[in-house]
Amino acid sequence: MHLLILGGTTEARQLAERLQMSGVAGLRVTSSLAGRVARPRMPVGEVRVGGFGGVEGMVAWVREHGVGGIVDATHPFAENISFNAARAAAITRVPLLALRRPGWTAGEGDRWHSVGSLVEAAEVVPRLGERVFLTTGRMGLAAFAGLERTWFLVRSVDPPEAPGPPRMEVLLDRGPFTLDGEREVLRRHRIDVVVTKDSGGAATAPKLAAAREGGLPVVVVRRPPAPEGVAVVGTSDEAAAWVVQLCAGSGASG
């Protein structure tokens, strides 16, 4: 059986590694990366890089390469590819599983402000602070372009593209991050509000703990829901078990 992993996340790399070590005979795994990061962390096994060209392109690729199962392990905010995958799976009648790391949960001492989009985040920020640690990545900075009086520290893996906030400094860095490191970032740049997406996971969570310690407000953009009707698991182990079961049903287990 040929499995397609829509990847780019830690969980996707973990899944590819677990499947390589699983000993399932006849299982071929291809990981697909969107190609938006200049130097991505590569998973083990076969890799393709680049978009599919929408639903039609994904349908064509799945059929041409004899894909028998798809695991959507993309970023929780990669909404377009997730819905394209759901549609392509329905058209080709290929089983689809969504692998989504659990979201973060506010705890005692957290001052979270939940919003539905980056646009809503930009509306809330001026009421909370003047120096913002913006950790939503390099995409979507246009939502903050109209905030002329607010200073932003924008952290991303690759340099962001215009438009963006008129007053900003770019910090190029890649997780995982440490609590001590995040404390220093907040202190050195005199941050008084943090903006993040609810990406979940441990790699970027220390900023939340640092903000809690400092009593800082955090604007949290809620993640979009998974496409309707798609089964969802929270760990790579659960996804690997699904794949093994799928292979057993197709007669490809060893």
Backbone as CSV, one residue per row, in Angstrom:
resi,resn,N_x,N_y,N_z,CA_x,CA_y,CA_z,C_x,C_y,C_z
1,MET,0.830,-1.193,0.000,0.000,0.000,0.000,0.864,1.242,0.000
2,HIS,0.422,2.257,-0.693,1.135,3.532,-0.760,0.408,4.539,0.132
3,LEU,1.098,5.037,1.158,0.529,6.018,2.074,1.103,7.394,1.770
4,LEU,0.238,8.381,1.710,0.651,9.772,1.522,0.483,10.503,2.849
5,ILE,1.587,11.059,3.358,1.543,11.889,4.566,1.677,13.346,4.138
6,LEU,0.654,14.125,4.415,0.736,15.563,4.197,1.391,16.135,5.438
7,GLY,2.653,16.561,5.297,3.471,16.808,6.476,3.930,18.229,6.679
8,GLY,5.138,18.334,7.243,5.700,19.614,7.602,5.703,19.871,9.092
9,THR,5.154,18.945,9.872,5.095,19.095,11.323,5.962,18.045,12.004
10,THR,6.202,18.259,13.286,6.940,17.274,14.080,6.215,15.940,14.069
11,GLU,4.888,15.993,14.204,4.091,14.770,14.239,4.186,14.007,12.933
12,ALA,4.249,14.711,11.826,4.374,14.058,10.527,5.713,13.336,10.411
13,ARG,6.788,13.974,10.872,8.104,13.336,10.835,8.142,12.133,11.760
14,GLN,7.528,12.254,12.923,7.475,11.122,13.847,6.708,9.956,13.232
15,LEU,5.623,10.247,12.549,4.828,9.191,11.925,5.625,8.475,10.847
16,ALA,6.313,9.223,9.996,7.118,8.605,8.946,8.187,7.698,9.541
17,GLU,8.804,8.140,10.636,9.839,7.336,11.281,9.256,6.075,11.901
18,ARG,8.119,6.208,12.568,7.488,5.047,13.194,7.078,4.015,12.154
19,LEU,6.582,4.468,11.025,6.151,3.536,9.993,7.339,2.845,9.342
20,GLN,8.456,3.575,9.219,9.654,2.953,8.665,10.152,1.831,9.579
21,MET,9.964,1.993,10.886,10.437,1.018,11.857,9.385,-0.045,12.181
22,SER,8.198,0.081,11.612,7.093,-0.797,11.994,7.208,-2.212,11.442
23,GLY,7.964,-2.374,10.351,8.098,-3.702,9.757,6.898,-4.148,8.950
24,VAL,6.033,-3.224,8.562,4.871,-3.572,7.745,5.345,-3.820,6.319
25,ALA,5.194,-5.043,5.861,5.644,-5.398,4.510,4.740,-4.760,3.470
26,GLY,5.339,-4.300,2.388,4.567,-3.756,1.276,4.072,-2.344,1.476
27,LEU,4.495,-1.678,2.561,4.053,-0.311,2.824,5.062,0.679,2.267
28,ARG,4.599,1.522,1.396,5.409,2.608,0.842,4.868,3.929,1.381
29,VAL,5.750,4.773,1.887,5.340,6.036,2.500,5.977,7.204,1.757
30,THR,5.147,8.162,1.357,5.629,9.399,0.760,5.152,10.567,1.606
31,SER,6.084,11.392,2.052,5.741,12.605,2.795,5.738,13.786,1.839
32,SER,4.704,14.608,1.924,4.580,15.779,1.064,4.749,17.045,1.882
33,LEU,5.654,17.921,1.444,5.896,19.202,2.100,5.456,20.323,1.176
34,ALA,4.860,21.358,1.753,4.326,22.450,0.938,5.419,23.260,0.259
35,GLY,6.615,23.293,0.862,7.714,24.045,0.262,7.735,25.510,0.641
36,ARG,7.032,25.888,1.705,6.989,27.287,2.113,8.156,27.673,2.999
37,VAL,8.861,26.684,3.556,10.029,26.939,4.402,11.283,26.656,3.587
38,ALA,12.247,27.576,3.636,13.436,27.461,2.794,14.248,26.214,3.117
39,ARG,14.423,25.918,4.403,15.224,24.761,4.815,14.402,23.908,5.785
40,PRO,13.458,23.141,5.263,12.598,22.347,6.144,13.354,21.180,6.767
41,ARG,12.865,20.725,7.897,13.388,19.502,8.503,12.770,18.336,7.753
42,MET,13.630,17.544,7.146,13.143,16.502,6.248,12.802,15.222,7.012
43,PRO,11.694,14.593,6.645,11.353,13.296,7.239,12.147,12.177,6.579
44,VAL,12.105,11.004,7.181,12.740,9.844,6.563,11.875,9.362,5.405
45,GLY,12.496,8.643,4.486,11.738,8.057,3.387,11.561,8.985,2.203
46,GLU,10.639,8.626,1.333,10.365,9.411,0.124,9.717,10.745,0.483
47,VAL,10.116,11.783,-0.234,9.589,13.121,0.014,9.288,13.810,-1.310
48,ARG,8.139,14.457,-1.377,7.828,15.359,-2.483,7.643,16.752,-1.905
49,VAL,8.034,17.774,-2.673,7.951,19.148,-2.194,7.165,19.985,-3.185
50,GLY,6.227,20.771,-2.660,5.432,21.659,-3.510,3.946,21.355,-3.417
51,GLY,3.139,22.298,-3.864,1.698,22.133,-3.837,1.215,21.136,-4.885
52,PHE,-0.040,20.742,-4.748,-0.630,19.789,-5.688,-1.407,20.492,-6.806
53,GLY,-1.743,21.765,-6.603,-2.572,22.447,-7.583,-4.054,22.286,-7.286
54,GLY,-4.405,22.399,-6.004,-5.801,22.319,-5.619,-6.317,20.892,-5.556
55,VAL,-7.634,20.772,-5.430,-8.266,19.466,-5.288,-8.009,18.599,-6.515
56,GLU,-8.175,19.155,-7.688,-7.994,18.378,-8.927,-6.580,17.839,-9.033
57,GLY,-5.591,18.661,-8.679,-4.214,18.204,-8.745,-3.933,17.102,-7.749
58,MET,-4.510,17.199,-6.557,-4.305,16.157,-5.564,-4.985,14.863,-5.992
59,VAL,-6.176,14.974,-6.541,-6.877,13.782,-7.037,-6.036,13.078,-8.096
60,ALA,-5.479,13.872,-9.015,-4.664,13.292,-10.082,-3.419,12.611,-9.518
61,TRP,-2.764,13.240,-8.525,-1.543,12.670,-7.943,-1.860,11.375,-7.206
62,VAL,-2.935,11.375,-6.440,-3.336,10.185,-5.690,-3.605,9.015,-6.634
63,ARG,-4.305,9.288,-7.702,-4.625,8.226,-8.655,-3.388,7.759,-9.411
64,GLU,-2.567,8.697,-9.849,-1.375,8.349,-10.635,-0.395,7.510,-9.837
65,HIS,-0.292,7.771,-8.523,0.697,7.089,-7.692,0.103,5.974,-6.854
66,GLY,-1.121,5.605,-7.126,-1.727,4.465,-6.451,-1.809,4.598,-4.946
67,VAL,-2.146,5.796,-4.456,-2.240,6.024,-3.016,-3.449,5.290,-2.441
68,GLY,-3.216,4.553,-1.350,-4.296,3.804,-0.722,-4.720,4.336,0.625
69,GLY,-4.031,5.398,1.115,-4.376,6.018,2.394,-3.680,7.357,2.514
70,ILE,-4.336,8.293,3.194,-3.780,9.636,3.375,-3.850,9.999,4.850
71,VAL,-2.758,10.517,5.372,-2.756,11.092,6.718,-2.443,12.575,6.575
72,ASP,-3.397,13.398,6.956,-3.206,14.847,6.942,-2.578,15.259,8.263
73,ALA,-1.261,15.405,8.249,-0.516,15.793,9.454,0.066,17.182,9.283
74,THR,-0.648,18.048,8.581,-0.189,19.410,8.372,-0.405,20.238,9.626
75,HIS,0.055,21.473,9.584,-0.109,22.392,10.703,-1.598,22.599,10.984
76,PRO,-1.977,22.733,12.254,-3.392,22.905,12.578,-4.059,24.088,11.877
77,PHE,-3.262,25.049,11.390,-3.832,26.209,10.711,-3.693,26.130,9.188
78,ALA,-3.259,24.985,8.672,-3.159,24.808,7.217,-4.533,24.390,6.683
79,GLU,-5.472,25.317,6.768,-6.872,25.008,6.510,-7.135,24.604,5.066
80,ASN,-6.521,25.284,4.114,-6.794,25.000,2.708,-6.392,23.588,2.309
81,ILE,-5.173,23.182,2.675,-4.716,21.849,2.284,-5.551,20.770,2.962
82,SER,-6.003,21.037,4.181,-6.816,20.045,4.883,-8.158,19.836,4.187
83,PHE,-8.786,20.916,3.774,-10.066,20.778,3.085,-9.882,20.213,1.678
84,ASN,-8.768,20.547,1.019,-8.480,19.932,-0.281,-8.275,18.431,-0.133
85,ALA,-7.586,18.035,0.937,-7.351,16.608,1.172,-8.660,15.881,1.430
86,ALA,-9.543,16.493,2.205,-10.832,15.864,2.494,-11.645,15.685,1.225
87,ARG,-11.634,16.685,0.379,-12.383,16.598,-0.876,-11.763,15.562,-1.809
88,ALA,-10.415,15.564,-1.902,-9.736,14.608,-2.778,-9.965,13.179,-2.304
89,ALA,-9.931,12.973,-0.984,-10.160,11.636,-0.438,-11.578,11.158,-0.738
90,ALA,-12.539,12.077,-0.659,-13.920,11.711,-0.956,-14.085,11.336,-2.422
91,ILE,-13.433,12.075,-3.307,-13.551,11.810,-4.745,-12.898,10.483,-5.119
92,THR,-11.723,10.229,-4.546,-10.979,9.009,-4.895,-11.368,7.815,-4.030
93,ARG,-12.155,8.085,-2.982,-12.567,7.047,-2.028,-11.361,6.403,-1.335
94,VAL,-10.384,7.236,-1.035,-9.191,6.804,-0.300,-9.368,7.173,1.169
95,PRO,-9.135,6.255,2.109,-9.270,6.567,3.535,-8.369,7.729,3.954
96,LEU,-8.918,8.602,4.790,-8.199,9.796,5.245,-8.274,9.905,6.757
97,LEU,-7.138,10.229,7.372,-7.058,10.474,8.805,-6.382,11.820,9.026
98,ALA,-6.896,12.602,9.970,-6.253,13.861,10.343,-5.480,13.667,11.643
99,LEU,-4.211,14.030,11.621,-3.358,13.976,12.812,-3.163,15.403,13.304
100,ARG,-3.765,15.718,14.446,-3.711,17.074,14.999,-3.238,17.027,16.447
101,ARG,-2.114,17.641,16.711,-1.666,17.733,18.105,-2.718,18.500,18.907
102,PRO,-2.959,18.105,20.162,-3.959,18.811,20.985,-3.612,20.284,21.148
103,GLY,-4.629,21.113,21.221,-4.423,22.538,21.433,-4.035,22.836,22.870
104,TRP,-3.616,24.069,23.107,-3.244,24.491,24.452,-4.482,24.800,25.276
105,THR,-4.351,24.685,26.587,-5.435,24.994,27.516,-4.942,26.007,28.541
106,ALA,-5.701,27.057,28.739,-5.324,28.078,29.705,-5.343,27.501,31.118
107,GLY,-4.373,27.919,31.919,-4.290,27.471,33.308,-4.375,28.632,34.269
108,GLU,-4.201,28.341,35.522,-4.269,29.377,36.546,-3.176,30.419,36.316
109,GLY,-3.566,31.670,36.312,-2.617,32.757,36.116,-2.512,33.233,34.680
110,ASP,-3.063,32.478,33.737,-3.019,32.892,32.337,-4.014,34.015,32.079
111,ARG,-3.597,34.973,31.252,-4.477,36.080,30.847,-4.692,35.995,29.345
112,TRP,-5.441,35.001,28.938,-5.642,34.747,27.517,-6.865,35.489,26.991
113,HIS,-6.733,35.947,25.743,-7.835,36.569,25.026,-8.025,35.764,23.737
114,SER,-9.079,34.989,23.675,-9.322,34.114,22.540,-10.004,34.877,21.407
115,VAL,-9.455,34.739,20.188,-10.022,35.402,19.002,-10.122,34.386,17.870
116,GLY,-10.920,34.725,16.872,-11.168,33.787,15.789,-10.283,33.946,14.575
117,SER,-9.488,35.017,14.519,-8.659,35.243,13.332,-7.564,36.252,13.659
118,LEU,-6.613,36.387,12.739,-5.563,37.383,12.897,-6.136,38.796,12.827
119,VAL,-7.174,38.976,12.032,-7.829,40.287,11.940,-8.411,40.669,13.300
120,GLU,-9.061,39.730,13.956,-9.596,39.992,15.291,-8.467,40.255,16.282
121,ALA,-7.358,39.532,16.134,-6.205,39.756,17.017,-5.706,41.189,16.880
122,ALA,-5.633,41.682,15.636,-5.169,43.051,15.393,-6.106,44.078,16.017
123,GLU,-7.378,43.755,16.123,-8.339,44.672,16.737,-8.176,44.722,18.248
124,VAL,-7.764,43.600,18.837,-7.647,43.503,20.294,-6.329,44.073,20.810
125,VAL,-5.252,43.880,20.063,-3.906,44.214,20.527,-3.750,45.633,21.058
126,PRO,-4.225,46.679,20.365,-3.985,48.046,20.859,-4.565,48.312,22.244
127,ARG,-5.548,47.533,22.659,-6.150,47.719,23.978,-5.350,47.030,25.085
128,LEU,-4.390,46.204,24.683,-3.670,45.385,25.659,-2.223,45.808,25.884
129,GLY,-1.592,46.392,24.867,-0.188,46.756,25.036,0.346,47.520,23.853
130,GLU,1.614,47.922,23.965,2.255,48.719,22.918,3.437,48.017,22.275
131,ARG,3.953,46.971,22.952,5.103,46.232,22.420,4.712,44.763,22.354
132,VAL,4.578,44.258,21.136,3.944,42.964,20.884,4.954,41.939,20.401
133,PHE,4.906,40.774,21.002,5.671,39.622,20.521,4.725,38.826,19.639
134,LEU,4.919,38.925,18.317,4.020,38.302,17.349,4.633,36.993,16.871
135,THR,4.013,35.872,17.250,4.588,34.554,16.978,3.668,33.716,16.102
136,THR,2.992,34.372,15.165,2.038,33.674,14.292,2.662,33.279,12.955
137,GLY,3.975,33.448,12.802,4.631,33.086,11.553,4.681,34.247,10.583
138,ARG,5.283,33.996,9.437,5.490,35.092,8.482,4.294,35.343,7.590
139,MET,3.325,34.435,7.585,2.126,34.613,6.776,1.075,35.379,7.581
140,GLY,0.362,36.250,6.936,-0.736,36.942,7.594,-0.363,38.217,8.306
141,LEU,0.853,38.728,8.103,1.253,39.955,8.781,0.468,41.170,8.298
142,ALA,-0.150,41.049,7.133,-0.934,42.162,6.595,-2.060,42.563,7.540
143,ALA,-2.533,41.618,8.359,-3.610,41.924,9.294,-3.201,42.996,10.297
144,PHE,-1.888,43.152,10.534,-1.393,44.105,11.525,-0.788,45.352,10.884
145,ALA,-0.900,45.458,9.572,-0.241,46.553,8.850,-0.802,47.921,9.202
146,GLY,-2.027,47.968,9.685,-2.634,49.254,9.997,-2.355,49.761,11.397
147,LEU,-1.628,49.018,12.191,-1.339,49.420,13.577,-0.051,50.243,13.609
148,GLU,-0.178,51.526,13.390,0.982,52.401,13.238,1.649,52.746,14.566
149,ARG,0.915,52.668,15.664,1.480,53.067,16.951,2.015,51.891,17.758
150,THR,1.827,50.688,17.249,2.228,49.484,17.974,3.545,48.955,17.417
151,TRP,4.473,48.578,18.313,5.755,48.005,17.900,5.659,46.484,18.003
152,PHE,6.200,45.801,16.978,6.104,44.344,16.919,7.484,43.709,16.833
153,LEU,7.657,42.647,17.604,8.771,41.728,17.414,8.180,40.509,16.713
154,VAL,8.529,40.321,15.447,7.959,39.249,14.629,8.948,38.097,14.555
155,ARG,8.556,36.945,15.084,9.430,35.779,15.024,8.923,34.812,13.964
156,SER,9.847,34.382,13.094,9.493,33.415,12.051,10.741,32.662,11.627
157,VAL,10.530,31.544,10.949,11.647,30.732,10.476,12.346,31.414,9.312
158,ASP,11.572,31.943,8.373,12.108,32.641,7.210,11.674,34.098,7.236
159,PRO,12.391,34.982,6.534,12.030,36.402,6.531,10.609,36.613,6.011
160,PRO,9.816,37.447,6.693,8.456,37.719,6.232,8.452,38.641,5.033
161,GLU,7.341,38.600,4.301,7.173,39.460,3.135,6.180,40.572,3.454
162,ALA,6.334,41.713,2.764,5.401,42.826,2.922,4.031,42.423,2.343
163,PRO,2.962,43.056,2.843,2.935,44.122,3.839,2.990,43.575,5.254
164,GLY,3.432,44.425,6.157,3.491,44.055,7.561,3.385,45.297,8.412
165,PRO,3.499,45.162,9.717,3.433,46.326,10.599,4.525,47.331,10.266
166,PRO,4.220,48.616,10.273,5.244,49.618,9.941,6.374,49.697,10.957
167,ARG,6.087,49.333,12.206,7.119,49.365,13.256,7.338,47.932,13.727
168,MET,8.382,47.311,13.208,8.627,45.925,13.609,10.095,45.567,13.485
169,GLU,10.480,44.598,14.281,11.793,43.975,14.217,11.574,42.491,13.971
170,VAL,12.388,41.892,13.118,12.228,40.478,12.770,13.261,39.646,13.514
171,LEU,12.784,38.587,14.132,13.641,37.637,14.836,13.529,36.295,14.135
172,LEU,14.579,35.912,13.406,14.567,34.644,12.687,15.034,33.541,13.624
173,ASP,14.135,32.604,13.882,14.471,31.536,14.818,13.500,30.382,14.588
174,ARG,13.903,29.222,15.033,13.092,28.022,14.867,13.075,27.247,16.182
175,GLY,11.890,26.766,16.571,11.772,25.994,17.799,12.430,24.629,17.654
176,PRO,12.519,23.877,18.750,11.886,24.160,20.039,12.600,25.258,20.830
177,PHE,11.786,25.979,21.630,12.285,27.069,22.441,12.304,26.665,23.914
178,THR,13.119,27.355,24.702,13.226,27.061,26.132,12.560,28.169,26.937
179,LEU,12.197,27.850,28.167,11.576,28.843,29.031,12.548,29.975,29.327
180,ASP,13.804,29.653,29.608,14.790,30.703,29.871,14.956,31.611,28.659
181,GLY,14.970,31.007,27.480,15.120,31.791,26.261,13.949,32.722,26.029
182,GLU,12.740,32.233,26.288,11.551,33.058,26.084,11.474,34.175,27.129
183,ARG,11.885,33.888,28.347,11.948,34.941,29.362,12.857,36.076,28.913
184,GLU,14.008,35.697,28.346,14.979,36.699,27.906,14.433,37.519,26.742
185,VAL,13.726,36.880,25.827,13.131,37.611,24.699,12.144,38.658,25.215
186,LEU,11.274,38.259,26.138,10.292,39.189,26.686,10.963,40.335,27.443
187,ARG,12.003,40.000,28.184,12.692,41.029,28.973,13.460,41.995,28.089
188,ARG,14.255,41.420,27.170,15.130,42.253,26.342,14.351,43.226,25.456
189,HIS,13.200,42.784,24.974,12.421,43.624,24.055,11.275,44.346,24.753
190,ARG,11.218,44.246,26.070,10.202,44.937,26.875,8.791,44.653,26.345
191,ILE,8.515,43.390,26.112,7.228,42.959,25.572,6.132,43.109,26.627
192,ASP,4.965,43.632,26.204,3.847,43.715,27.140,2.603,42.976,26.664
193,VAL,2.670,42.311,25.510,1.576,41.448,25.054,2.132,40.450,24.049
194,VAL,1.625,39.231,24.082,2.050,38.159,23.179,0.864,37.774,22.296
195,VAL,1.136,37.537,21.017,0.102,37.077,20.081,0.558,35.757,19.487
196,THR,-0.299,34.753,19.544,0.057,33.434,19.039,-1.156,32.739,18.455
197,LYS,-0.908,31.749,17.644,-1.955,30.835,17.202,-1.966,29.627,18.137
198,ASP,-3.125,29.017,18.292,-3.214,27.824,19.131,-2.672,26.626,18.360
199,SER,-1.359,26.605,18.189,-0.716,25.529,17.436,-0.605,24.255,18.253
200,GLY,-0.591,24.387,19.585,-0.418,23.219,20.429,1.017,22.728,20.403
201,GLY,1.279,21.663,21.170,2.608,21.075,21.192,3.531,21.747,22.192
202,ALA,4.646,21.074,22.469,5.587,21.550,23.481,6.666,22.460,22.922
203,ALA,6.915,22.405,21.606,8.060,23.115,21.035,7.969,24.628,21.211
204,THR,6.758,25.184,21.116,6.605,26.635,21.208,5.802,27.059,22.434
205,ALA,5.496,26.124,23.335,4.694,26.438,24.518,5.415,27.277,25.571
206,PRO,6.762,27.243,25.679,7.422,28.016,26.734,7.085,29.510,26.734
207,LYS,6.748,30.086,25.598,6.382,31.510,25.587,5.137,31.760,26.424
208,LEU,4.240,30.764,26.476,3.025,30.910,27.276,3.354,30.911,28.760
209,ALA,4.282,30.051,29.160,4.706,30.012,30.557,5.432,31.301,30.937
210,ALA,6.270,31.801,30.016,6.986,33.043,30.288,6.018,34.215,30.420
211,ALA,4.996,34.244,29.572,3.993,35.302,29.653,3.205,35.202,30.952
212,ARG,2.896,33.980,31.371,2.169,33.772,32.631,2.994,34.300,33.812
213,GLU,4.289,33.969,33.828,5.163,34.436,34.903,5.215,35.964,34.964
214,GLY,5.216,36.583,33.794,5.309,38.037,33.738,3.975,38.751,33.841
215,GLY,2.887,37.982,33.962,1.566,38.589,34.054,1.125,39.254,32.767
216,LEU,1.656,38.791,31.624,1.350,39.430,30.347,0.104,38.830,29.709
217,PRO,-0.688,39.674,29.044,-1.824,39.146,28.285,-1.346,38.420,27.035
218,VAL,-2.075,37.375,26.644,-1.755,36.604,25.446,-3.003,36.531,24.573
219,VAL,-2.876,36.991,23.344,-3.966,36.877,22.377,-3.780,35.558,21.641
220,VAL,-4.752,34.665,21.768,-4.659,33.325,21.194,-5.682,33.176,20.070
221,VAL,-5.183,32.933,18.859,-6.070,32.711,17.713,-6.528,31.261,17.725
222,ARG,-7.834,31.056,17.790,-8.385,29.704,17.808,-8.096,28.999,16.489
223,ARG,-7.824,27.695,16.570,-7.560,26.916,15.362,-8.863,26.588,14.633
224,PRO,-8.800,26.465,13.299,-10.002,26.073,12.555,-10.320,24.609,12.805
225,PRO,-11.595,24.214,12.677,-11.950,22.813,12.889,-11.463,21.943,11.739
226,ALA,-11.301,20.656,12.000,-10.993,19.714,10.928,-12.204,19.598,10.015
227,PRO,-12.004,19.271,8.746,-13.136,19.108,7.834,-14.159,18.114,8.390
228,GLU,-15.408,18.388,8.138,-16.484,17.554,8.659,-16.372,16.120,8.141
229,GLY,-16.550,15.181,9.053,-16.551,13.775,8.684,-15.190,13.110,8.675
230,VAL,-14.120,13.868,8.937,-12.767,13.303,8.932,-12.394,12.858,10.343
231,ALA,-11.932,11.616,10.478,-11.494,11.111,11.778,-10.218,11.836,12.202
232,VAL,-10.105,12.137,13.501,-8.974,12.906,14.025,-8.319,12.153,15.185
233,VAL,-6.985,12.074,15.176,-6.228,11.549,16.307,-5.219,12.602,16.726
234,GLY,-4.688,12.453,17.955,-3.824,13.484,18.500,-2.353,13.160,18.552
235,THR,-1.975,11.899,18.262,-0.564,11.520,18.359,-0.132,10.710,17.139
236,SER,1.173,10.689,16.907,1.717,9.910,15.799,1.567,8.419,16.056
237,ASP,1.574,8.013,17.321,1.369,6.596,17.638,-0.034,6.142,17.216
238,GLU,-1.031,6.969,17.494,-2.392,6.641,17.083,-2.510,6.591,15.562
239,ALA,-1.847,7.519,14.895,-1.888,7.528,13.436,-1.197,6.299,12.867
240,ALA,-0.069,5.899,13.468,0.640,4.709,13.001,-0.223,3.464,13.161
241,ALA,-0.947,3.382,14.272,-1.835,2.244,14.493,-2.937,2.202,13.435
242,TRP,-3.441,3.360,13.064,-4.464,3.452,12.002,-3.910,2.945,10.679
243,VAL,-2.681,3.337,10.366,-2.058,2.914,9.108,-1.846,1.399,9.096
244,VAL,-1.359,0.854,10.202,-1.132,-0.591,10.283,-2.445,-1.345,10.083
245,GLN,-3.503,-0.852,10.700,-4.812,-1.486,10.540,-5.298,-1.380,9.101
246,LEU,-5.042,-0.231,8.486,-5.428,-0.044,7.092,-4.667,-1.016,6.187
247,CYS,-3.382,-1.191,6.470,-2.583,-2.134,5.686,-3.083,-3.563,5.875
248,ALA,-3.456,-3.903,7.099,-3.974,-5.245,7.362,-5.246,-5.491,6.558
249,GLY,-6.065,-4.483,6.456,-7.305,-4.624,5.692,-7.072,-4.738,4.212
250,SER,-5.944,-4.165,3.742,-5.653,-4.231,2.307,-4.774,-5.426,1.952
251,GLY,-4.384,-6.203,2.987,-3.557,-7.377,2.741,-2.087,-7.080,2.620
252,ALA,-1.668,-5.881,3.160,-0.249,-5.495,3.022,0.523,-5.617,4.315
253,SER,-0.024,-6.255,5.326,0.699,-6.338,6.603,1.707,-7.467,6.571
254,GLY,2.766,-7.337,7.418,3.793,-8.336,7.453,4.085,-8.766,8.863
